[in-house]
């Protein structure tokens, strides 16, 4: 399924700020995509109906100027996947953990750029849902996770040796591991739109959201999709709502 999400309203364009991540280094100027994330973080910090409980900003890595350079650092060769340049970022760490002041809706994101993405500290095996294939969790490099709330959930990118589009996986302790029906750019764009609202990733998995096992998650997603348009009326969440109605059956 093709999934395109507009996040134009997420990013008003503030003056680009200069980041000095270490004394004695040259300042690093955010690119346009990084500026959108900084704008989103600033908007969350200043939102009158949201309490931001944790802020993380590890600065930008100045070693890589473009997607090809970052991809080479990860894979050892060039030819980055299509669309990677449009969402290229160099955040060593960038995150927010937030809660609505009213209905309990909340979220968390913790971005890591491709060059710094690493597997989880302990090894486990992941069921691929493809003919009984299993693969080690070390094949997943973590690009987004929940270190503050400690849910154990993370989004991992599974690189393909043939240079094909990488797989995206959502790994959880409670609900197992699921391949996402999203590419790398689509994941980041939807993360921008949702501001990391808890559970949104399940809208893009094969998880049986209509089953009893997922009752609590389904109810939380319903509340979240009611609240997000109230908190962020400048954005259109219609496609997410439609996806939810399809997946809950």
N, C-alpha and C positions, 0 to 999 in steps of 0.2 A: 504494500500500500504506500502510495506517495503521501508524504506528510510535509506540508509547508506551513510555517507559522510566521506571521508578521510580528516583529518585535520593534517596529519603528518607534512606537510610543514609549517603549521602555527606555529609550536612549535620547533624552534631550541632550543637547551637546554643550556641556559646560566647558570652560576654558581647559585645555589640556594641561594637566599639572606635571611637573617634573619630579621624577622619583630618584632620590639618592639612597640606594639601598646599602651602600657601604662607603664610609668616608674615604676619600681619595680616588673614587671611581667617577667616571664621567656620568652626568645625569642621563637617565633613560627616558626618552619621550614615548608615551603610550601611543600605540597605533589606534586606528579608528575603532577596531573591535574591542580592544582593551578599554578605551575611553567609554564605551557603552556599558561595560561591566562596572567601571568606577562610578558612572552616573547612577546605575541601578543601586549600588551599595549606598551612595549618598542619599538617594531617594528613600530607601528603607530606613536609614538612620534618622531621617528628618520626618518620617511619616507620623502624623499625630495619632493614628489609630493602631500603631504597631510599636511593640517594645522589642528592640534589638538587644539580645542578651549576651551576644558574643561577637566580636569583630576580629578578623584575622586578615592581615595584609603583609605578606612576606616580600613584596616588591617584585620587580621584573628582572628576569635574567637577561643581561645584555649580550650574552654570547651569540644569540641567534637573532638574525634580522628578518628571517622569513620562514615560511612553512617548509621549504625544501631543506633548509639548514637543520631545522629541528627534526624533521623526518629522517635525515641522514644520521643524526646523532642516535636515533632510536634503532633504525633498521640497518644502518651501515651502507645504504645505497640511496639514490635519489628517487624521483618519480613518486611524489606524494600523491595520495588519492585525490580524486576530483573533489573540489569544494573545500579542501582543507585550508587553502589560502584565505578564504573569506571569513574563517573563524579562528584564524591563527592568533594565539595569545602566548605570553611568556610569563604568566603568573607562577612564581614559585609556590605560593599559597595565597588564595583569596577566598574568604568565606564570611558568611553571616549565619547566625542562628536567631530566629525571630518568632514572635507570637503575636497574634491579634489580641487586642485588649478586650474583645467582646466574646467571641464564640469558641475560643480555643484553637482556632486554625493557626497553624504554624509551619515553619519550614527551616531547612538548613541546606547549605551548599558549601563545598570546600573544594575549589578548583586547584588542580595541579596541571602544569603544562606537560606536553608529551615527553619532553626531554627529561623531566624529573619524575614521571610516572613510574611507580614501582609496584610489584606484586605485594599481596598481603604478607605479613610476617610469618605466618604458619602455612604449611602445605595442606591442601585438601583436594578432593576430586569432585569434578563438576559433571553432571549428566547433561549431555548436549541435546537430548531429545531427538537425536537423529540416528535411528537404528541401533541404539544401545551404546553409541560412542561416548566415551568419557575422556576428559582431559584434565591435566593438573591445573590448579588455580594459579600456579606461577605463570601461566600463559596470559593471564589478565593483568594489565597494567592499570592501576587505579587512577582515574581522572576526576572523580567526584566521590565524596563520602560524607559520613556523619560523625566526625570525631568528638563533637561537643555533647550531643545527646546520647552517643554511645550505642546506637541501634545495631551496629555491626554491618550495616548496609553500605554497599558501595557500587559505583558504576565502573566497570572495567572494559578496556578496549583490548580485543584479541586480534593481534596483528597476524596477517596472512602472508606466508613466505612468497607467494606468487605475485605480490603487489596488488592484490584485489582489495576492494573496500573492506576495511576492518569490521569485525563483528563487535557489537556493543552488548554487554551483559549487565543485568542488575542482580547482584548477589545479596541475599538476606539470610539471617539466621532463622527467623521464624517461618518464612515462606519459600525457602529453597532458592535456587538460581534460575534465572530466566533470560533467554536471549531477547533483546529489544528489537522491535520492528522500527528501528531508527538507525540512521547513520551518525557519524561523529558530529557533523555540523547540525543535523536535526536535533540531536540530543542537547547540544549547547543552546540552540535557539529556543527549545522548549523549556529548558532550565531557566533561561532569561524570562520567558513569559510567566512561568509559574513561581518564580523567585524561590525555587527549591521546595515548594509546598510538599509536605510529607505524603508519600504514596503515589505521586503522579506517574512515576515510572511504570506502575502496573497497568496503566491504560494502554501501554504499548508492548505487552507481553501476552503469552498464551495462557496466563493464569486464569482459572475458572472463577471469576469474580462473583458469579451468581451462586456459588456453592456455600454451604454452611461454614466451611473452614475460613472463608473470607468475609464473614458477616461484619466483623469489627472494622476491617479495612474498607469495605464497601460503604459502610455508614460514614466513616470519616471522610472518604472521598466525596460523598454526596454533600456533606457540610462544607467542605473546602471549595467545591465548585459553585456552591451558593454564595460563599463569602468572597472569593477572589474578585468577581465583578464589582462588588461593593467597595473593596479596598483599592482596586485599581480600575476605575471606570474608563480610563483612557484606552484600555486593551480589550480585545475581543476574545472571549473564551468559548465561543460557540462550538468550535471544532472539538475542544476538549470535552465539553458537555455531550456532544453527539457521540464521541468515542466512548464515553462512560456508559451511555444508554445502550450502546451496542454490546459492550463487554459485560454488562451486568446480567444479561439474559441467560 
